[in-house]
């Protein structure tokens, strides 16, 4: 069933990431990240410029803050300019401290922005250099998704040079890179925590491999390496309400569910019709069976599984999830999608965005 958008917004620059704020007093606020590649230009004649060193590509970005009103109309209320945005995640913090957003950028940096709920503004706090400026930060994840903290959680960042970086908060409430290690032979598109055991990190990359890492054991070798993919691994998310369950997407149009105790053999496989760039479990335990997927060239979908208790209790009928909602209004690569955290009965508000048509949409799913 196709669900029409409540509203469409032109982000002007290509859009690739969107995230709703998890704070209950800011559930109507979300961010959208953009990625603008500037064309290299030179004033020198072609024959003179041919042997000259190429100028580095300039990638510009914005983190745009939006508010949604009672009629599901939206308005841009603030933005932060920075290098091109590749991924964003809110740090799940306790209600007595302001919401905090982490932004992975195209020049090796992780930026932290604090949300002023009353003023509805984003304030840049710091930018941590995870790598040199010629390396892209491809993804990030916070460790405290299930157990919000008043301080910062740990962060894992994947880097375009094949490495992962582990960041931990310091005594002065800032983030510092504590470990960097080679993880994949090609771009690791995704790094994600096990939200039930925050000693464990999962990563996936263009080397057709998903790996596990235990921060207590060092990073000389992964705890497992699943090489049974026939396309790059692009997205991983640990289920916030079902222990031992992760969703994994890849370029080959497939989403797989794995029991974390048996990460080499999927519990379920579902063809979602397009490369799965992002997967997001529904934030409410009442809809724990529902997975939102940004399907790149095939829009966005909500896939429903029969999870039971997850893991060994996984229902046999869930061997292939069912697409219960689809959104087909994106004319180019749908890279970003997220659920609104506001409690609802029935469908939830979803924000999704696409790249070349620089389109941001709100719809019900």
C-alpha positions as CSV (number, residue, x, y, z in Angstrom):
1,X,0.0,0.0,0.0
2,X,1.5,3.4,-1.0
3,X,1.2,6.1,1.6
4,X,1.3,9.7,0.2
5,X,3.5,12.2,1.9
6,X,2.0,14.7,4.4
7,X,4.5,17.3,3.2
8,X,7.5,17.6,0.9
9,X,10.5,19.9,1.5
10,X,13.3,20.9,-1.0
11,X,16.6,20.7,1.0
12,X,18.4,22.4,-2.0
13,X,21.5,20.3,-1.4
14,X,21.4,16.5,-1.7
15,X,20.0,14.9,1.5
16,X,21.2,11.6,2.9
17,X,20.4,11.4,6.7
18,X,17.4,12.2,8.9
19,X,17.0,11.6,12.6
20,X,14.1,12.4,15.0
21,X,15.0,13.6,18.5
22,X,14.3,11.0,21.2
23,X,13.6,13.5,24.0
24,X,9.9,13.5,24.8
25,X,9.8,17.3,25.0
26,X,11.3,17.5,21.5
27,X,9.6,14.6,19.7
28,X,8.3,17.0,17.0
29,X,11.9,18.0,16.1
30,X,14.2,16.2,13.7
31,X,17.4,16.9,11.7
32,X,18.3,16.3,8.1
33,X,21.8,16.2,6.8
34,X,23.0,17.3,3.4
35,X,26.0,16.6,1.2
36,X,27.1,19.0,-1.6
37,X,30.1,18.1,-3.7
38,X,31.6,21.3,-5.2
39,X,33.0,20.9,-8.8
40,X,36.7,21.5,-9.1
41,X,37.5,24.5,-11.3
42,X,40.8,26.0,-12.6
43,X,41.6,29.2,-14.4
44,X,44.7,27.6,-16.1
45,X,44.5,26.4,-19.7
46,X,43.9,22.7,-20.1
47,X,47.5,21.9,-21.3
48,X,49.0,23.7,-18.3
49,X,46.6,22.2,-15.8
50,X,47.0,18.7,-17.0
51,X,50.2,18.1,-15.1
52,X,49.3,20.1,-12.1
53,X,48.2,18.4,-8.9
54,X,44.5,18.0,-8.6
55,X,42.7,20.1,-6.0
56,X,41.0,18.2,-3.2
57,X,37.3,17.8,-3.7
58,X,35.3,20.2,-1.5
59,X,32.2,18.6,0.2
60,X,29.9,21.0,2.0
61,X,27.1,20.2,4.3
62,X,24.4,21.4,6.6
63,X,22.6,19.9,9.5
64,X,19.1,21.3,9.2
65,X,16.7,21.4,12.2
66,X,13.0,21.0,11.5
67,X,9.8,21.3,13.6
68,X,6.6,19.5,12.8
69,X,3.3,21.0,13.9
70,X,-0.1,19.4,14.8
71,X,-1.0,19.2,11.1
72,X,2.2,17.5,10.2
73,X,3.4,20.5,8.4
74,X,7.1,21.2,8.8
75,X,9.4,24.2,8.9
76,X,13.1,24.6,9.0
77,X,14.0,26.4,12.2
78,X,17.8,26.3,12.4
79,X,20.8,24.9,10.7
80,X,24.5,24.3,11.3
81,X,27.0,24.5,8.4
82,X,29.9,22.0,8.4
83,X,31.6,19.6,6.0
84,X,29.3,17.3,4.1
85,X,27.1,15.1,6.4
86,X,27.3,11.3,6.0
87,X,25.5,10.1,9.1
88,X,23.9,11.5,12.3
89,X,22.7,10.0,15.6
90,X,21.2,11.4,18.7
91,X,22.9,10.5,22.0
92,X,20.1,9.0,24.2
93,X,20.5,11.0,27.4
94,X,18.5,11.4,30.5
95,X,15.7,14.0,30.6
96,X,17.6,16.4,32.9
97,X,20.2,17.2,30.3
98,X,19.7,18.8,26.8
99,X,19.6,16.4,23.7
100,X,22.9,15.9,22.0
101,X,23.5,15.1,18.3
102,X,26.6,13.5,16.8
103,X,27.4,14.2,13.1
104,X,29.8,12.3,11.0
105,X,31.3,14.4,8.2
106,X,33.4,14.2,5.0
107,X,36.6,15.6,6.5
108,X,37.3,13.0,9.2
109,X,35.4,14.7,11.9
110,X,32.6,14.0,14.4
111,X,30.7,17.1,15.5
112,X,28.6,17.4,18.6
113,X,25.6,19.8,18.7
114,X,23.4,20.4,21.6
115,X,19.7,21.1,21.2
116,X,18.1,24.0,23.1
117,X,14.5,22.7,23.4
118,X,13.1,26.1,24.5
119,X,14.8,28.2,21.8
120,X,14.7,25.4,19.2
121,X,18.3,26.0,18.2
122,X,21.3,23.8,17.7
123,X,24.6,24.9,19.3
124,X,27.9,23.5,18.1
125,X,29.9,22.2,21.1
126,X,33.0,20.5,19.6
127,X,34.4,18.7,16.6
128,X,36.6,15.7,17.2
129,X,39.1,14.7,14.5
130,X,38.8,11.0,14.0
131,X,41.0,10.9,10.9
132,X,42.8,13.2,8.5
133,X,40.7,15.5,6.4
134,X,41.0,13.4,3.3
135,X,39.1,10.5,5.1
136,X,35.4,10.4,5.3
137,X,33.5,9.5,8.5
138,X,30.9,7.1,7.0
139,X,28.8,6.2,10.0
140,X,28.5,6.5,13.8
141,X,26.6,4.9,16.7
142,X,26.2,5.7,20.4
143,X,26.5,2.9,23.0
144,X,23.8,4.2,25.3
145,X,20.7,3.7,23.1
146,X,19.0,1.4,25.6
147,X,20.3,2.9,28.8
148,X,20.3,6.7,28.6
149,X,23.0,8.5,30.6
150,X,23.4,12.1,31.8
151,X,26.9,12.1,30.3
152,X,28.0,11.0,26.9
153,X,28.0,7.4,25.7
154,X,30.8,5.8,23.9
155,X,30.9,6.3,20.1
156,X,32.1,4.1,17.3
157,X,32.8,5.7,13.9
158,X,33.6,3.9,10.6
159,X,36.1,5.6,8.3
160,X,36.5,5.4,4.5
161,X,40.1,4.2,4.8
162,X,38.9,0.9,6.2
163,X,39.3,1.7,9.9
164,X,37.0,2.0,12.8
165,X,37.5,4.5,15.6
166,X,36.4,4.2,19.2
167,X,35.7,7.4,21.1
168,X,35.1,7.7,24.9
169,X,34.1,10.6,27.1
170,X,36.8,12.3,29.0
171,X,36.7,13.7,32.5
172,X,35.8,17.2,31.1
173,X,32.7,15.7,29.3
174,X,34.4,15.8,25.9
175,X,35.0,12.9,23.5
176,X,38.4,11.6,22.7
177,X,39.5,8.9,20.2
178,X,40.9,6.0,22.3
179,X,41.4,3.3,19.6
180,X,41.6,3.2,15.8
181,X,42.1,-0.1,14.0
182,X,42.0,-1.5,10.5
183,X,38.7,-3.4,10.2
184,X,37.8,-3.9,6.5
185,X,39.7,-4.0,3.2
186,X,37.2,-1.6,1.5
187,X,34.9,1.1,2.9
188,X,33.2,0.1,6.1
189,X,29.8,1.6,5.4
190,X,28.5,0.9,8.9
191,X,29.6,0.5,12.5
192,X,27.0,-0.3,15.3
193,X,26.9,-1.2,18.9
194,X,25.2,-4.2,20.4
195,X,22.8,-2.2,22.6
196,X,22.5,-5.1,25.1
197,X,26.2,-5.6,25.5
198,X,28.1,-2.4,24.9
199,X,31.4,-4.2,24.8
200,X,30.5,-5.5,21.4
201,X,30.6,-3.6,18.1
202,X,29.5,-4.8,14.6
203,X,30.7,-3.5,11.3
204,X,30.1,-4.1,7.7
205,X,31.7,-3.0,4.5
206,X,32.3,-3.1,0.8
207,X,34.5,-6.2,1.2
208,X,31.2,-8.2,1.5
209,X,31.8,-8.9,5.2
210,X,30.2,-8.3,8.5
211,X,32.5,-8.5,11.5
212,X,32.2,-8.4,15.3
213,X,34.6,-6.8,17.8
214,X,34.9,-7.0,21.5
215,X,36.5,-3.9,23.0
216,X,37.8,-6.0,26.0
217,X,39.8,-8.2,23.8
218,X,41.6,-5.6,21.7
219,X,41.3,-5.1,18.0
220,X,44.0,-7.3,16.5
221,X,41.3,-9.8,15.3
222,X,37.5,-9.7,15.0
223,X,35.4,-12.1,17.1
224,X,33.7,-13.3,13.9
225,X,33.7,-12.5,10.2
226,X,30.7,-13.4,8.1
227,X,31.8,-13.4,4.4
228,X,28.6,-15.0,3.1
229,X,27.3,-11.8,1.5
230,X,27.3,-11.3,-2.3
231,X,27.2,-7.4,-2.0
232,X,28.6,-4.8,0.3
233,X,27.2,-4.6,3.8
234,X,25.7,-1.2,4.3
235,X,23.6,-1.0,7.5
236,X,23.3,-2.8,10.9
237,X,21.1,-2.1,13.9
238,X,20.8,-3.9,17.2
239,X,17.2,-4.3,18.3
240,X,16.5,-1.9,21.2
241,X,13.6,-4.2,22.6
242,X,14.6,-7.7,21.6
243,X,17.9,-9.1,22.9
244,X,20.3,-10.9,20.6
245,X,18.7,-9.7,17.4
246,X,20.3,-7.5,14.8
247,X,19.1,-6.3,11.3
248,X,21.6,-6.2,8.5
249,X,21.2,-4.6,5.1
250,X,23.3,-4.8,2.0
251,X,23.5,-3.5,-1.6
252,X,21.8,-6.6,-3.0
253,X,18.3,-5.5,-2.0
254,X,18.2,-7.8,1.0
255,X,17.7,-7.4,4.8
256,X,18.7,-10.2,7.0
257,X,18.0,-10.8,10.7
258,X,20.7,-12.5,12.8
259,X,20.8,-14.0,16.3
260,X,24.0,-12.4,17.7
261,X,25.0,-15.8,19.1
262,X,25.0,-17.3,15.6
263,X,26.1,-14.4,13.4
264,X,27.0,-16.5,10.3
265,X,23.5,-17.9,9.5
266,X,20.5,-15.5,9.2
267,X,17.3,-16.2,10.9
268,X,15.4,-14.4,8.2
269,X,16.0,-12.9,4.8
270,X,13.7,-10.4,3.0
271,X,14.1,-8.8,-0.4
272,X,13.2,-5.1,0.0
273,X,13.5,-4.2,-3.7
274,X,16.4,-1.9,-3.4
275,X,19.8,-1.6,-1.7
276,X,19.1,-1.2,2.1
277,X,21.1,1.9,3.1
278,X,19.5,2.3,6.6
279,X,17.5,0.0,8.8
280,X,15.7,1.4,11.9
281,X,13.7,-0.7,14.4
282,X,10.5,1.0,15.6
283,X,11.3,2.9,18.9
284,X,8.1,1.6,20.6
285,X,8.1,-1.9,22.1
286,X,4.4,-2.2,21.0
287,X,5.7,-2.2,17.4
288,X,8.9,-4.2,18.0
289,X,8.2,-6.3,14.9
290,X,8.4,-3.3,12.5
291,X,11.6,-2.3,10.7
292,X,11.9,0.9,8.6
293,X,14.2,0.5,5.6
294,X,15.6,3.2,3.3
295,X,15.9,1.2,0.1
296,X,18.0,3.6,-2.1
297,X,16.6,3.3,-5.6
298,X,13.3,1.8,-4.5
299,X,12.0,4.3,-1.9
300,X,11.3,3.4,1.7
301,X,9.4,0.5,3.3
302,X,8.2,-0.8,6.6
303,X,8.9,-4.5,6.9
304,X,7.0,-6.5,9.6
305,X,8.4,-9.7,11.2
306,X,6.9,-12.1,13.7
307,X,9.6,-11.8,16.2
308,X,8.2,-13.5,19.3
309,X,10.9,-13.1,21.9
310,X,13.7,-12.9,19.4
311,X,16.6,-15.3,19.1
312,X,15.6,-18.9,19.9
313,X,12.0,-17.8,20.3
314,X,11.9,-16.2,16.9
315,X,8.6,-17.2,15.2
316,X,9.0,-19.5,12.2
317,X,6.5,-17.4,10.2
318,X,9.1,-14.6,10.2
319,X,11.5,-16.4,7.9
320,X,10.5,-13.7,5.4
321,X,9.1,-10.3,6.6
322,X,6.1,-8.7,5.0
323,X,6.2,-5.2,3.5
324,X,3.2,-3.5,5.2
325,X,3.9,0.1,4.1
326,X,5.9,1.5,1.2
327,X,6.7,5.0,0.2
328,X,7.5,5.7,-3.4
329,X,7.6,9.4,-3.7
330,X,11.4,9.7,-3.8
331,X,12.7,10.1,-7.3
332,X,16.4,9.3,-6.5
333,X,18.4,7.4,-3.9
334,X,16.6,7.2,-0.6
335,X,19.4,7.2,1.9
336,X,17.8,8.5,5.1
337,X,14.7,7.5,7.1
338,X,13.6,7.6,10.7
339,X,10.6,7.1,13.0
340,X,9.2,9.8,15.2
341,X,9.4,8.9,18.9
342,X,6.1,10.4,19.9
343,X,3.7,7.8,21.3
344,X,0.9,6.9,18.9
345,X,-1.7,4.3,18.4
346,X,-1.5,3.0,14.8
347,X,0.8,4.5,12.3
348,X,3.8,6.6,13.2
349,X,5.2,9.7,11.6
350,X,8.2,8.9,9.4
351,X,10.8,11.3,7.9
352,X,12.7,10.2,4.8
353,X,15.1,12.0,2.4
354,X,16.7,11.3,-1.0
355,X,19.9,12.5,-2.6
356,X,19.9,13.8,-6.1
357,X,16.4,15.2,-6.0
358,X,17.2,16.8,-2.6
359,X,13.8,15.8,-1.2
360,X,12.6,15.5,2.4
361,X,9.2,13.9,3.1
362,X,7.0,13.2,6.0
363,X,4.6,10.3,5.8
364,X,2.7,7.8,8.0
365,X,4.0,4.3,8.4
